[in-house]
Amino acid sequence: MRSRYSAYTLTREDYLLATWHPRTRPASLDLTGQPAQQWLGLTVKRHEQTAADRAIVEFVARYKINGRAHRLHEISSFMRENGRWFYVDGEIL
């Protein structure tokens, strides 16, 4: 989760797509076409391995767009395949 947050802060679309499960991965994210975001921090509220190859992470990411503060509160689902964890989807709270 922290590595995906860092990838967002660095606009590393390649890393985000590589760590997104192929079943739910979009063709692209077009991060450069988005309004400029100033990322302020990540708080992992909880993480839980729900099965041998499944886990969830609840987090809050804070950022600003044009000086206005925002926060993303999500519970993300992850799946492990061939020893690698992949982001599957998330529920925004």
PDB file of N, CA, C and O in Angstrom, chain B, residues numbered from 101:
ATOM      1  N   MET B 101       0.814  -1.183   0.000  1.00  0.00           N
ATOM      2  CA  MET B 101       0.000   0.000   0.000  1.00  0.00           C
ATOM      3  C   MET B 101       0.856   1.244   0.000  1.00  0.00           C
ATOM      4  O   MET B 101       0.595   2.177  -0.759  1.00  0.00           O
ATOM      5  N   ARG B 102       1.868   1.271   0.834  1.00  0.00           N
ATOM      6  CA  ARG B 102       2.733   2.453   0.887  1.00  0.00           C
ATOM      7  C   ARG B 102       3.454   2.658  -0.439  1.00  0.00           C
ATOM      8  O   ARG B 102       3.654   3.796  -0.865  1.00  0.00           O
ATOM      9  N   SER B 103       3.841   1.581  -1.087  1.00  0.00           N
ATOM     10  CA  SER B 103       4.534   1.737  -2.373  1.00  0.00           C
ATOM     11  C   SER B 103       3.588   2.289  -3.437  1.00  0.00           C
ATOM     12  O   SER B 103       4.016   3.057  -4.298  1.00  0.00           O
ATOM     13  N   ARG B 104       2.330   1.915  -3.393  1.00  0.00           N
ATOM     14  CA  ARG B 104       1.360   2.459  -4.362  1.00  0.00           C
ATOM     15  C   ARG B 104       1.089   3.932  -4.073  1.00  0.00           C
ATOM     16  O   ARG B 104       0.948   4.726  -5.003  1.00  0.00           O
ATOM     17  N   TYR B 105       1.016   4.304  -2.803  1.00  0.00           N
ATOM     18  CA  TYR B 105       0.869   5.725  -2.457  1.00  0.00           C
ATOM     19  C   TYR B 105       2.065   6.513  -3.006  1.00  0.00           C
ATOM     20  O   TYR B 105       1.898   7.561  -3.629  1.00  0.00           O
ATOM     21  N   SER B 106       3.264   5.993  -2.765  1.00  0.00           N
ATOM     22  CA  SER B 106       4.474   6.669  -3.271  1.00  0.00           C
ATOM     23  C   SER B 106       4.432   6.790  -4.785  1.00  0.00           C
ATOM     24  O   SER B 106       4.844   7.810  -5.337  1.00  0.00           O
ATOM     25  N   ALA B 107       3.943   5.768  -5.457  1.00  0.00           N
ATOM     26  CA  ALA B 107       3.842   5.817  -6.916  1.00  0.00           C
ATOM     27  C   ALA B 107       2.886   6.916  -7.361  1.00  0.00           C
ATOM     28  O   ALA B 107       3.141   7.592  -8.357  1.00  0.00           O
ATOM     29  N   TYR B 108       1.798   7.098  -6.637  1.00  0.00           N
ATOM     30  CA  TYR B 108       0.885   8.203  -6.962  1.00  0.00           C
ATOM     31  C   TYR B 108       1.580   9.545  -6.768  1.00  0.00           C
ATOM     32  O   TYR B 108       1.432  10.441  -7.599  1.00  0.00           O
ATOM     33  N   THR B 109       2.339   9.696  -5.679  1.00  0.00           N
ATOM     34  CA  THR B 109       3.008  10.977  -5.428  1.00  0.00           C
ATOM     35  C   THR B 109       4.053  11.282  -6.497  1.00  0.00           C
ATOM     36  O   THR B 109       4.326  12.448  -6.785  1.00  0.00           O
ATOM     37  N   LEU B 110       4.630  10.250  -7.080  1.00  0.00           N
ATOM     38  CA  LEU B 110       5.671  10.414  -8.105  1.00  0.00           C
ATOM     39  C   LEU B 110       5.128  10.288  -9.526  1.00  0.00           C
ATOM     40  O   LEU B 110       5.891  10.328 -10.492  1.00  0.00           O
ATOM     41  N   THR B 111       3.807  10.135  -9.654  1.00  0.00           N
ATOM     42  CA  THR B 111       3.133   9.972 -10.949  1.00  0.00           C
ATOM     43  C   THR B 111       3.717   8.791 -11.720  1.00  0.00           C
ATOM     44  O   THR B 111       3.971   8.896 -12.920  1.00  0.00           O
ATOM     45  N   ARG B 112       3.931   7.668 -11.032  1.00  0.00           N
ATOM     46  CA  ARG B 112       4.501   6.459 -11.624  1.00  0.00           C
ATOM     47  C   ARG B 112       3.384   5.529 -12.079  1.00  0.00           C
ATOM     48  O   ARG B 112       3.118   4.506 -11.448  1.00  0.00           O
ATOM     49  N   GLU B 113       2.736   5.892 -13.176  1.00  0.00           N
ATOM     50  CA  GLU B 113       1.644   5.090 -13.721  1.00  0.00           C
ATOM     51  C   GLU B 113       2.103   3.675 -14.048  1.00  0.00           C
ATOM     52  O   GLU B 113       1.340   2.723 -13.885  1.00  0.00           O
ATOM     53  N   ASP B 114       3.330   3.529 -14.505  1.00  0.00           N
ATOM     54  CA  ASP B 114       3.847   2.199 -14.852  1.00  0.00           C
ATOM     55  C   ASP B 114       3.835   1.270 -13.640  1.00  0.00           C
ATOM     56  O   ASP B 114       3.448   0.108 -13.756  1.00  0.00           O
ATOM     57  N   TYR B 115       4.253   1.770 -12.487  1.00  0.00           N
ATOM     58  CA  TYR B 115       4.269   0.946 -11.276  1.00  0.00           C
ATOM     59  C   TYR B 115       2.847   0.628 -10.810  1.00  0.00           C
ATOM     60  O   TYR B 115       2.548  -0.504 -10.427  1.00  0.00           O
ATOM     61  N   LEU B 116       1.980   1.634 -10.847  1.00  0.00           N
ATOM     62  CA  LEU B 116       0.600   1.413 -10.422  1.00  0.00           C
ATOM     63  C   LEU B 116      -0.076   0.345 -11.263  1.00  0.00           C
ATOM     64  O   LEU B 116      -0.766  -0.523 -10.728  1.00  0.00           O
ATOM     65  N   LEU B 117       0.111   0.399 -12.555  1.00  0.00           N
ATOM     66  CA  LEU B 117      -0.501  -0.601 -13.438  1.00  0.00           C
ATOM     67  C   LEU B 117       0.133  -1.976 -13.240  1.00  0.00           C
ATOM     68  O   LEU B 117      -0.561  -2.990 -13.308  1.00  0.00           O
ATOM     69  N   ALA B 118       1.438  -2.023 -12.998  1.00  0.00           N
ATOM     70  CA  ALA B 118       2.130  -3.302 -12.798  1.00  0.00           C
ATOM     71  C   ALA B 118       1.707  -3.987 -11.506  1.00  0.00           C
ATOM     72  O   ALA B 118       1.789  -5.211 -11.396  1.00  0.00           O
ATOM     73  N   THR B 119       1.250  -3.200 -10.520  1.00  0.00           N
ATOM     74  CA  THR B 119       0.844  -3.778  -9.234  1.00  0.00           C
ATOM     75  C   THR B 119      -0.677  -3.883  -9.109  1.00  0.00           C
ATOM     76  O   THR B 119      -1.192  -4.171  -8.028  1.00  0.00           O
ATOM     77  N   TRP B 120      -1.383  -3.655 -10.188  1.00  0.00           N
ATOM     78  CA  TRP B 120      -2.849  -3.758 -10.241  1.00  0.00           C
ATOM     79  C   TRP B 120      -3.189  -5.120 -10.831  1.00  0.00           C
ATOM     80  O   TRP B 120      -2.609  -5.507 -11.846  1.00  0.00           O
ATOM     81  N   HIS B 121      -4.100  -5.844 -10.232  1.00  0.00           N
ATOM     82  CA  HIS B 121      -4.453  -7.181 -10.719  1.00  0.00           C
ATOM     83  C   HIS B 121      -5.000  -7.088 -12.147  1.00  0.00           C
ATOM     84  O   HIS B 121      -5.833  -6.226 -12.425  1.00  0.00           O
ATOM     85  N   PRO B 122      -4.550  -7.955 -13.051  1.00  0.00           N
ATOM     86  CA  PRO B 122      -4.990  -7.893 -14.453  1.00  0.00           C
ATOM     87  C   PRO B 122      -6.505  -7.981 -14.636  1.00  0.00           C
ATOM     88  O   PRO B 122      -7.043  -7.447 -15.606  1.00  0.00           O
ATOM     89  N   ARG B 123      -7.185  -8.642 -13.723  1.00  0.00           N
ATOM     90  CA  ARG B 123      -8.641  -8.797 -13.832  1.00  0.00           C
ATOM     91  C   ARG B 123      -9.380  -7.454 -13.694  1.00  0.00           C
ATOM     92  O   ARG B 123     -10.448  -7.272 -14.279  1.00  0.00           O
ATOM     93  N   THR B 124      -8.812  -6.518 -12.921  1.00  0.00           N
ATOM     94  CA  THR B 124      -9.495  -5.238 -12.671  1.00  0.00           C
ATOM     95  C   THR B 124      -8.699  -4.025 -13.142  1.00  0.00           C
ATOM     96  O   THR B 124      -9.161  -2.893 -12.999  1.00  0.00           O
ATOM     97  N   ARG B 125      -7.520  -4.244 -13.697  1.00  0.00           N
ATOM     98  CA  ARG B 125      -6.625  -3.147 -14.100  1.00  0.00           C
ATOM     99  C   ARG B 125      -7.177  -2.379 -15.291  1.00  0.00           C
ATOM    100  O   ARG B 125      -7.574  -2.989 -16.284  1.00  0.00           O
ATOM    101  N   PRO B 126      -7.210  -1.043 -15.211  1.00  0.00           N
ATOM    102  CA  PRO B 126      -7.624  -0.244 -16.368  1.00  0.00           C
ATOM    103  C   PRO B 126      -6.511  -0.227 -17.414  1.00  0.00           C
ATOM    104  O   PRO B 126      -5.369  -0.577 -17.117  1.00  0.00           O
ATOM    105  N   ALA B 127      -6.841   0.176 -18.619  1.00  0.00           N
ATOM    106  CA  ALA B 127      -5.841   0.256 -19.683  1.00  0.00           C
ATOM    107  C   ALA B 127      -4.807   1.333 -19.378  1.00  0.00           C
ATOM    108  O   ALA B 127      -3.627   1.167 -19.686  1.00  0.00           O
ATOM    109  N   SER B 128      -5.242   2.428 -18.776  1.00  0.00           N
ATOM    110  CA  SER B 128      -4.330   3.505 -18.381  1.00  0.00           C
ATOM    111  C   SER B 128      -4.973   4.301 -17.260  1.00  0.00           C
ATOM    112  O   SER B 128      -6.162   4.156 -16.976  1.00  0.00           O
ATOM    113  N   LEU B 129      -4.162   5.148 -16.627  1.00  0.00           N
ATOM    114  CA  LEU B 129      -4.668   5.990 -15.550  1.00  0.00           C
ATOM    115  C   LEU B 129      -4.676   7.460 -15.928  1.00  0.00           C
ATOM    116  O   LEU B 129      -5.400   8.244 -15.316  1.00  0.00           O
ATOM    117  N   ASP B 130      -3.893   7.852 -16.917  1.00  0.00           N
ATOM    118  CA  ASP B 130      -3.775   9.233 -17.380  1.00  0.00           C
ATOM    119  C   ASP B 130      -3.526  10.188 -16.207  1.00  0.00           C
ATOM    120  O   ASP B 130      -4.218  11.196 -16.063  1.00  0.00           O
ATOM    121  N   LEU B 131      -2.546   9.866 -15.384  1.00  0.00           N
ATOM    122  CA  LEU B 131      -2.239  10.704 -14.229  1.00  0.00           C
ATOM    123  C   LEU B 131      -1.752  12.089 -14.635  1.00  0.00           C
ATOM    124  O   LEU B 131      -1.966  13.059 -13.908  1.00  0.00           O
ATOM    125  N   THR B 132      -1.102  12.189 -15.782  1.00  0.00           N
ATOM    126  CA  THR B 132      -0.607  13.498 -16.212  1.00  0.00           C
ATOM    127  C   THR B 132      -1.740  14.399 -16.690  1.00  0.00           C
ATOM    128  O   THR B 132      -1.569  15.617 -16.741  1.00  0.00           O
ATOM    129  N   GLY B 133      -2.890  13.831 -17.039  1.00  0.00           N
ATOM    130  CA  GLY B 133      -4.032  14.616 -17.481  1.00  0.00           C
ATOM    131  C   GLY B 133      -4.907  15.096 -16.333  1.00  0.00           C
ATOM    132  O   GLY B 133      -5.889  15.804 -16.555  1.00  0.00           O
ATOM    133  N   GLN B 134      -4.558  14.715 -15.103  1.00  0.00           N
ATOM    134  CA  GLN B 134      -5.327  15.088 -13.913  1.00  0.00           C
ATOM    135  C   GLN B 134      -4.844  16.449 -13.394  1.00  0.00           C
ATOM    136  O   GLN B 134      -3.720  16.859 -13.684  1.00  0.00           O
ATOM    137  N   PRO B 135      -5.691  17.149 -12.625  1.00  0.00           N
ATOM    138  CA  PRO B 135      -5.219  18.383 -11.971  1.00  0.00           C
ATOM    139  C   PRO B 135      -4.039  18.054 -11.058  1.00  0.00           C
ATOM    140  O   PRO B 135      -3.989  16.974 -10.470  1.00  0.00           O
ATOM    141  N   ALA B 136      -3.101  18.974 -10.940  1.00  0.00           N
ATOM    142  CA  ALA B 136      -1.909  18.757 -10.112  1.00  0.00           C
ATOM    143  C   ALA B 136      -2.309  18.537  -8.659  1.00  0.00           C
ATOM    144  O   ALA B 136      -3.030  19.344  -8.071  1.00  0.00           O
ATOM    145  N   GLN B 137      -1.837  17.444  -8.097  1.00  0.00           N
ATOM    146  CA  GLN B 137      -2.131  17.104  -6.706  1.00  0.00           C
ATOM    147  C   GLN B 137      -0.868  17.247  -5.881  1.00  0.00           C
ATOM    148  O   GLN B 137       0.214  16.832  -6.297  1.00  0.00           O
ATOM    149  N   GLN B 138      -1.016  17.833  -4.718  1.00  0.00           N
ATOM    150  CA  GLN B 138       0.081  17.888  -3.755  1.00  0.00           C
ATOM    151  C   GLN B 138      -0.266  16.893  -2.659  1.00  0.00           C
ATOM    152  O   GLN B 138      -1.166  17.131  -1.854  1.00  0.00           O
ATOM    153  N   TRP B 139       0.450  15.782  -2.634  1.00  0.00           N
ATOM    154  CA  TRP B 139       0.153  14.732  -1.665  1.00  0.00           C
ATOM    155  C   TRP B 139       0.718  15.129  -0.312  1.00  0.00           C
ATOM    156  O   TRP B 139       1.859  15.581  -0.220  1.00  0.00           O
ATOM    157  N   LEU B 140      -0.076  14.962   0.738  1.00  0.00           N
ATOM    158  CA  LEU B 140       0.296  15.433   2.067  1.00  0.00           C
ATOM    159  C   LEU B 140       0.600  14.318   3.054  1.00  0.00           C
ATOM    160  O   LEU B 140       1.310  14.542   4.034  1.00  0.00           O
ATOM    161  N   GLY B 141       0.076  13.120   2.816  1.00  0.00           N
ATOM    162  CA  GLY B 141       0.377  12.043   3.743  1.00  0.00           C
ATOM    163  C   GLY B 141      -0.562  10.860   3.618  1.00  0.00           C
ATOM    164  O   GLY B 141      -1.652  10.949   3.053  1.00  0.00           O
ATOM    165  N   LEU B 142      -0.100   9.761   4.161  1.00  0.00           N
ATOM    166  CA  LEU B 142      -0.844   8.510   4.148  1.00  0.00           C
ATOM    167  C   LEU B 142      -0.909   7.979   5.574  1.00  0.00           C
ATOM    168  O   LEU B 142       0.103   7.917   6.272  1.00  0.00           O
ATOM    169  N   THR B 143      -2.103   7.598   5.994  1.00  0.00           N
ATOM    170  CA  THR B 143      -2.293   6.939   7.284  1.00  0.00           C
ATOM    171  C   THR B 143      -2.957   5.598   7.019  1.00  0.00           C
ATOM    172  O   THR B 143      -4.071   5.537   6.497  1.00  0.00           O
ATOM    173  N   VAL B 144      -2.267   4.526   7.381  1.00  0.00           N
ATOM    174  CA  VAL B 144      -2.861   3.193   7.285  1.00  0.00           C
ATOM    175  C   VAL B 144      -3.601   2.952   8.586  1.00  0.00           C
ATOM    176  O   VAL B 144      -2.995   2.884   9.656  1.00  0.00           O
ATOM    177  N   LYS B 145      -4.904   2.826   8.487  1.00  0.00           N
ATOM    178  CA  LYS B 145      -5.743   2.666   9.677  1.00  0.00           C
ATOM    179  C   LYS B 145      -5.790   1.215  10.141  1.00  0.00           C
ATOM    180  O   LYS B 145      -5.816   0.944  11.342  1.00  0.00           O
ATOM    181  N   ARG B 146      -5.799   0.284   9.191  1.00  0.00           N
ATOM    182  CA  ARG B 146      -5.758  -1.142   9.555  1.00  0.00           C
ATOM    183  C   ARG B 146      -5.376  -1.949   8.323  1.00  0.00           C
ATOM    184  O   ARG B 146      -5.564  -1.524   7.183  1.00  0.00           O
ATOM    185  N   HIS B 147      -4.842  -3.109   8.593  1.00  0.00           N
ATOM    186  CA  HIS B 147      -4.561  -4.080   7.529  1.00  0.00           C
ATOM    187  C   HIS B 147      -4.858  -5.452   8.093  1.00  0.00           C
ATOM    188  O   HIS B 147      -4.617  -5.739   9.266  1.00  0.00           O
ATOM    189  N   GLU B 148      -5.385  -6.283   7.225  1.00  0.00           N
ATOM    190  CA  GLU B 148      -5.827  -7.598   7.688  1.00  0.00           C
ATOM    191  C   GLU B 148      -5.668  -8.607   6.561  1.00  0.00           C
ATOM    192  O   GLU B 148      -6.152  -8.387   5.450  1.00  0.00           O
ATOM    193  N   GLN B 149      -4.999  -9.695   6.843  1.00  0.00           N
ATOM    194  CA  GLN B 149      -4.918 -10.788   5.887  1.00  0.00           C
ATOM    195  C   GLN B 149      -6.156 -11.641   6.104  1.00  0.00           C
ATOM    196  O   GLN B 149      -6.289 -12.303   7.133  1.00  0.00           O
ATOM    197  N   THR B 150      -7.066 -11.625   5.129  1.00  0.00           N
ATOM    198  CA  THR B 150      -8.362 -12.297   5.275  1.00  0.00           C
ATOM    199  C   THR B 150      -8.325 -13.751   4.838  1.00  0.00           C
ATOM    200  O   THR B 150      -9.224 -14.519   5.179  1.00  0.00           O
ATOM    201  N   ALA B 151      -7.301 -14.142   4.089  1.00  0.00           N
ATOM    202  CA  ALA B 151      -7.073 -15.521   3.645  1.00  0.00           C
ATOM    203  C   ALA B 151      -5.589 -15.620   3.305  1.00  0.00           C
ATOM    204  O   ALA B 151      -4.868 -14.624   3.363  1.00  0.00           O
ATOM    205  N   ALA B 152      -5.138 -16.806   2.955  1.00  0.00           N
ATOM    206  CA  ALA B 152      -3.715 -16.985   2.660  1.00  0.00           C
ATOM    207  C   ALA B 152      -3.223 -16.045   1.558  1.00  0.00           C
ATOM    208  O   ALA B 152      -2.093 -15.560   1.614  1.00  0.00           O
ATOM    209  N   ASP B 153      -4.059 -15.792   0.569  1.00  0.00           N
ATOM    210  CA  ASP B 153      -3.648 -14.966  -0.564  1.00  0.00           C
ATOM    211  C   ASP B 153      -4.541 -13.744  -0.769  1.00  0.00           C
ATOM    212  O   ASP B 153      -4.635 -13.219  -1.878  1.00  0.00           O
ATOM    213  N   ARG B 154      -5.191 -13.297   0.292  1.00  0.00           N
ATOM    214  CA  ARG B 154      -6.068 -12.119   0.198  1.00  0.00           C
ATOM    215  C   ARG B 154      -5.860 -11.242   1.428  1.00  0.00           C
ATOM    216  O   ARG B 154      -5.628 -11.728   2.535  1.00  0.00           O
ATOM    217  N   ALA B 155      -5.952  -9.934   1.195  1.00  0.00           N
ATOM    218  CA  ALA B 155      -5.792  -8.992   2.302  1.00  0.00           C
ATOM    219  C   ALA B 155      -6.560  -7.715   1.998  1.00  0.00           C
ATOM    220  O   ALA B 155      -6.894  -7.424   0.850  1.00  0.00           O
ATOM    221  N   ILE B 156      -6.830  -6.962   3.060  1.00  0.00           N
ATOM    222  CA  ILE B 156      -7.434  -5.642   2.901  1.00  0.00           C
ATOM    223  C   ILE B 156      -6.575  -4.633   3.663  1.00  0.00           C
ATOM    224  O   ILE B 156      -5.921  -4.963   4.653  1.00  0.00           O
ATOM    225  N   VAL B 157      -6.599  -3.403   3.173  1.00  0.00           N
ATOM    226  CA  VAL B 157      -5.903  -2.297   3.833  1.00  0.00           C
ATOM    227  C   VAL B 157      -6.860  -1.115   3.846  1.00  0.00           C
ATOM    228  O   VAL B 157      -7.362  -0.702   2.801  1.00  0.00           O
ATOM    229  N   GLU B 158      -7.108  -0.578   5.027  1.00  0.00           N
ATOM    230  CA  GLU B 158      -7.899   0.646   5.146  1.00  0.00           C
ATOM    231  C   GLU B 158      -6.929   1.799   5.348  1.00  0.00           C
ATOM    232  O   GLU B 158      -6.045   1.728   6.203  1.00  0.00           O
ATOM    233  N   PHE B 159      -7.087   2.849   4.574  1.00  0.00           N
ATOM    234  CA  PHE B 159      -6.155   3.965   4.651  1.00  0.00           C
ATOM    235  C   PHE B 159      -6.873   5.288   4.405  1.00  0.00           C
ATOM    236  O   PHE B 159      -7.991   5.331   3.891  1.00  0.00           O
ATOM    237  N   VAL B 160      -6.192   6.360   4.789  1.00  0.00           N
ATOM    238  CA  VAL B 160      -6.608   7.717   4.460  1.00  0.00           C
ATOM    239  C   VAL B 160      -5.403   8.396   3.824  1.00  0.00           C
ATOM    240  O   VAL B 160      -4.334   8.478   4.429  1.00  0.00           O
ATOM    241  N   ALA B 161      -5.584   8.881   2.599  1.00  0.00           N
ATOM    242  CA  ALA B 161      -4.546   9.647   1.903  1.00  0.00           C
ATOM    243  C   ALA B 161      -5.037  11.095   1.822  1.00  0.00           C
ATOM    244  O   ALA B 161      -6.171  11.356   1.419  1.00  0.00           O
ATOM    245  N   ARG B 162      -4.172  12.024   2.209  1.00  0.00           N
ATOM    246  CA  ARG B 162      -4.533  13.440   2.178  1.00  0.00           C
ATOM    247  C   ARG B 162      -3.763  14.125   1.053  1.00  0.00           C
ATOM    248  O   ARG B 162      -2.591  13.834   0.811  1.00  0.00           O
ATOM    249  N   TYR B 163      -4.451  15.045   0.368  1.00  0.00           N
ATOM    250  CA  TYR B 163      -3.825  15.774  -0.724  1.00  0.00           C
ATOM    251  C   TYR B 163      -4.531  17.095  -0.954  1.00  0.00           C
ATOM    252  O   TYR B 163      -5.637  17.313  -0.458  1.00  0.00           O
ATOM    253  N   LYS B 164      -3.888  17.978  -1.708  1.00  0.00           N
ATOM    254  CA  LYS B 164      -4.472  19.261  -2.078  1.00  0.00           C
ATOM    255  C   LYS B 164      -4.511  19.381  -3.594  1.00  0.00           C
ATOM    256  O   LYS B 164      -3.605  18.933  -4.296  1.00  0.00           O
ATOM    257  N   ILE B 165      -5.574  19.993  -4.073  1.00  0.00           N
ATOM    258  CA  ILE B 165      -5.691  20.381  -5.482  1.00  0.00           C
ATOM    259  C   ILE B 165      -6.045  21.856  -5.485  1.00  0.00           C
ATOM    260  O   ILE B 165      -7.050  22.270  -4.907  1.00  0.00           O
ATOM    261  N   ASN B 166      -5.204  22.644  -6.144  1.00  0.00           N
ATOM    262  CA  ASN B 166      -5.417  24.102  -6.194  1.00  0.00           C
ATOM    263  C   ASN B 166      -5.607  24.697  -4.798  1.00  0.00           C
ATOM    264  O   ASN B 166      -6.451  25.571  -4.597  1.00  0.00           O
ATOM    265  N   GLY B 167      -4.817  24.216  -3.840  1.00  0.00           N
ATOM    266  CA  GLY B 167      -4.870  24.746  -2.481  1.00  0.00           C
ATOM    267  C   GLY B 167      -6.001  24.220  -1.621  1.00  0.00           C
ATOM    268  O   GLY B 167      -6.061  24.532  -0.431  1.00  0.00           O
ATOM    269  N   ARG B 168      -6.888  23.443  -2.183  1.00  0.00           N
ATOM    270  CA  ARG B 168      -8.026  22.908  -1.429  1.00  0.00           C
ATOM    271  C   ARG B 168      -7.708  21.489  -0.953  1.00  0.00           C
ATOM    272  O   ARG B 168      -7.293  20.637  -1.739  1.00  0.00           O
ATOM    273  N   ALA B 169      -7.909  21.252   0.339  1.00  0.00           N
ATOM    274  CA  ALA B 169      -7.580  19.960   0.940  1.00  0.00           C
ATOM    275  C   ALA B 169      -8.646  18.921   0.630  1.00  0.00           C
ATOM    276  O   ALA B 169      -9.841  19.217   0.603  1.00  0.00           O
ATOM    277  N   HIS B 170      -8.185  17.690   0.395  1.00  0.00           N
ATOM    278  CA  HIS B 170      -9.059  16.540   0.152  1.00  0.00           C
ATOM    279  C   HIS B 170      -8.488  15.353   0.916  1.00  0.00           C
ATOM    280  O   HIS B 170      -7.325  15.346   1.320  1.00  0.00           O
ATOM    281  N   ARG B 171      -9.336  14.360   1.100  1.00  0.00           N
ATOM    282  CA  ARG B 171      -8.866  13.104   1.688  1.00  0.00           C
ATOM    283  C   ARG B 171      -9.582  11.943   1.016  1.00  0.00           C
ATOM    284  O   ARG B 171     -10.770  12.014   0.702  1.00  0.00           O
ATOM    285  N   LEU B 172      -8.839  10.893   0.808  1.00  0.00           N
ATOM    286  CA  LEU B 172      -9.368   9.671   0.233  1.00  0.00           C
ATOM    287  C   LEU B 172      -9.327   8.611   1.325  1.00  0.00           C
ATOM    288  O   LEU B 172      -8.249   8.220   1.772  1.00  0.00           O
ATOM    289  N   HIS B 173     -10.490   8.144   1.755  1.00  0.00           N
ATOM    290  CA  HIS B 173     -10.592   7.102   2.772  1.00  0.00           C
ATOM    291  C   HIS B 173     -11.108   5.862   2.051  1.00  0.00           C
ATOM    292  O   HIS B 173     -12.224   5.861   1.532  1.00  0.00           O
ATOM    293  N   GLU B 174     -10.304   4.817   2.021  1.00  0.00           N
ATOM    294  CA  GLU B 174     -10.627   3.642   1.216  1.00  0.00           C
ATOM    295  C   GLU B 174     -10.263   2.362   1.949  1.00  0.00           C
ATOM    296  O   GLU B 174      -9.340   2.336   2.763  1.00  0.00           O
ATOM    297  N   ILE B 175     -10.999   1.309   1.649  1.00  0.00           N
ATOM    298  CA  ILE B 175     -10.609  -0.042   2.029  1.00  0.00           C
ATOM    299  C   ILE B 175     -10.244  -0.750   0.725  1.00  0.00           C
ATOM    300  O   ILE B 175     -11.102  -1.021  -0.114  1.00  0.00           O
ATOM    301  N   SER B 176      -8.965  -1.039   0.576  1.00  0.00           N
ATOM    302  CA  SER B 176      -8.459  -1.661  -0.640  1.00  0.00           C
ATOM    303  C   SER B 176      -8.350  -3.167  -0.460  1.00  0.00           C
ATOM    304  O   SER B 176      -8.000  -3.657   0.614  1.00  0.00           O
ATOM    305  N   SER B 177      -8.654  -3.892  -1.528  1.00  0.00           N
ATOM    306  CA  SER B 177      -8.514  -5.350  -1.541  1.00  0.00           C
ATOM    307  C   SER B 177      -7.277  -5.718  -2.344  1.00  0.00           C
ATOM    308  O   SER B 177      -7.015  -5.151  -3.404  1.00  0.00           O
ATOM    309  N   PHE B 178      -6.520  -6.677  -1.821  1.00  0.00           N
ATOM    310  CA  PHE B 178      -5.314  -7.159  -2.482  1.00  0.00           C
ATOM    311  C   PHE B 178      -5.368  -8.674  -2.619  1.00  0.00           C
ATOM    312  O   PHE B 178      -5.993  -9.363  -1.812  1.00  0.00           O
ATOM    313  N   MET B 179      -4.705  -9.182  -3.653  1.00  0.00           N
ATOM    314  CA  MET B 179      -4.637 -10.615  -3.913  1.00  0.00           C
ATOM    315  C   MET B 179      -3.182 -10.976  -4.224  1.00  0.00           C
ATOM    316  O   MET B 179      -2.498 -10.257  -4.952  1.00  0.00           O
ATOM    317  N   ARG B 180      -2.721 -12.094  -3.665  1.00  0.00           N
ATOM    318  CA  ARG B 180      -1.360 -12.551  -3.936  1.00  0.00           C
ATOM    319  C   ARG B 180      -1.400 -13.673  -4.971  1.00  0.00           C
ATOM    320  O   ARG B 180      -2.134 -14.650  -4.826  1.00  0.00           O
ATOM    321  N   GLU B 181      -0.596 -13.508  -6.013  1.00  0.00           N
ATOM    322  CA  GLU B 181      -0.439 -14.535  -7.042  1.00  0.00           C
ATOM    323  C   GLU B 181       1.040 -14.699  -7.336  1.00  0.00           C
ATOM    324  O   GLU B 181       1.756 -13.716  -7.528  1.00  0.00           O
ATOM    325  N   ASN B 182       1.489 -15.928  -7.372  1.00  0.00           N
ATOM    326  CA  ASN B 182       2.902 -16.230  -7.633  1.00  0.00           C
ATOM    327  C   ASN B 182       3.832 -15.431  -6.730  1.00  0.00           C
ATOM    328  O   ASN B 182       4.889 -14.969  -7.159  1.00  0.00           O
ATOM    329  N   GLY B 183       3.420 -15.273  -5.464  1.00  0.00           N
ATOM    330  CA  GLY B 183       4.250 -14.598  -4.483  1.00  0.00           C
ATOM    331  C   GLY B 183       4.201 -13.074  -4.520  1.00  0.00           C
ATOM    332  O   GLY B 183       4.873 -12.426  -3.719  1.00  0.00           O
ATOM    333  N   ARG B 184       3.421 -12.483  -5.431  1.00  0.00           N
ATOM    334  CA  ARG B 184       3.331 -11.018  -5.551  1.00  0.00           C
ATOM    335  C   ARG B 184       1.930 -10.551  -5.178  1.00  0.00           C
ATOM    336  O   ARG B 184       0.935 -11.185  -5.533  1.00  0.00           O
ATOM    337  N   TRP B 185       1.866  -9.434  -4.457  1.00  0.00           N
ATOM    338  CA  TRP B 185       0.587  -8.844  -4.083  1.00  0.00           C
ATOM    339  C   TRP B 185       0.138  -7.864  -5.152  1.00  0.00           C
ATOM    340  O   TRP B 185       0.932  -7.077  -5.668  1.00  0.00           O
ATOM    341  N   PHE B 186      -1.152  -7.924  -5.476  1.00  0.00           N
ATOM    342  CA  PHE B 186      -1.745  -7.032  -6.478  1.00  0.00           C
ATOM    343  C   PHE B 186      -2.968  -6.324  -5.894  1.00  0.00           C
ATOM    344  O   PHE B 186      -3.765  -6.927  -5.174  1.00  0.00           O
ATOM    345  N   TYR B 187      -3.101  -5.054  -6.211  1.00  0.00           N
ATOM    346  CA  TYR B 187      -4.308  -4.303  -5.868  1.00  0.00           C
ATOM    347  C   TYR B 187      -5.442  -4.829  -6.733  1.00  0.00           C
ATOM    348  O   TYR B 187      -5.269  -4.988  -7.942  1.00  0.00           O
ATOM    349  N   VAL B 188      -6.601  -5.102  -6.138  1.00  0.00           N
ATOM    350  CA  VAL B 188      -7.748  -5.612  -6.889  1.00  0.00           C
ATOM    351  C   VAL B 188      -8.786  -4.501  -7.076  1.00  0.00           C
ATOM    352  O   VAL B 188      -9.153  -4.162  -8.201  1.00  0.00           O
ATOM    353  N   ASP B 189      -9.248  -3.947  -5.965  1.00  0.00           N
ATOM    354  CA  ASP B 189     -10.235  -2.857  -6.046  1.00  0.00           C
ATOM    355  C   ASP B 189     -10.323  -2.194  -4.682  1.00  0.00           C
ATOM    356  O   ASP B 189      -9.648  -2.595  -3.734  1.00  0.00           O
ATOM    357  N   GLY B 190     -11.162  -1.179  -4.600  1.00  0.00           N
ATOM    358  CA  GLY B 190     -11.302  -0.479  -3.338  1.00  0.00           C
ATOM    359  C   GLY B 190     -12.701   0.047  -3.135  1.00  0.00           C
ATOM    360  O   GLY B 190     -13.426   0.340  -4.086  1.00  0.00           O
ATOM    361  N   GLU B 191     -13.059   0.158  -1.884  1.00  0.00           N
ATOM    362  CA  GLU B 191     -14.346   0.737  -1.492  1.00  0.00           C
ATOM    363  C   GLU B 191     -14.054   2.075  -0.838  1.00  0.00           C
ATOM    364  O   GLU B 191     -13.417   2.130   0.214  1.00  0.00           O
ATOM    365  N   ILE B 192     -14.518   3.161  -1.458  1.00  0.00           N
ATOM    366  CA  ILE B 192     -14.305   4.496  -0.909  1.00  0.00           C
ATOM    367  C   ILE B 192     -15.341   4.741   0.177  1.00  0.00           C
ATOM    368  O   ILE B 192     -16.542   4.569  -0.031  1.00  0.00           O
ATOM    369  N   LEU B 193     -14.850   5.144   1.330  1.00  0.00           N
ATOM    370  CA  LEU B 193     -15.714   5.372   2.490  1.00  0.00           C
ATOM    371  C   LEU B 193     -16.068   6.857   2.601  1.00  0.00           C
ATOM    372  O   LEU B 193     -16.790   7.253   3.517  1.00  0.00           O
TER     373      LEU B 193
END
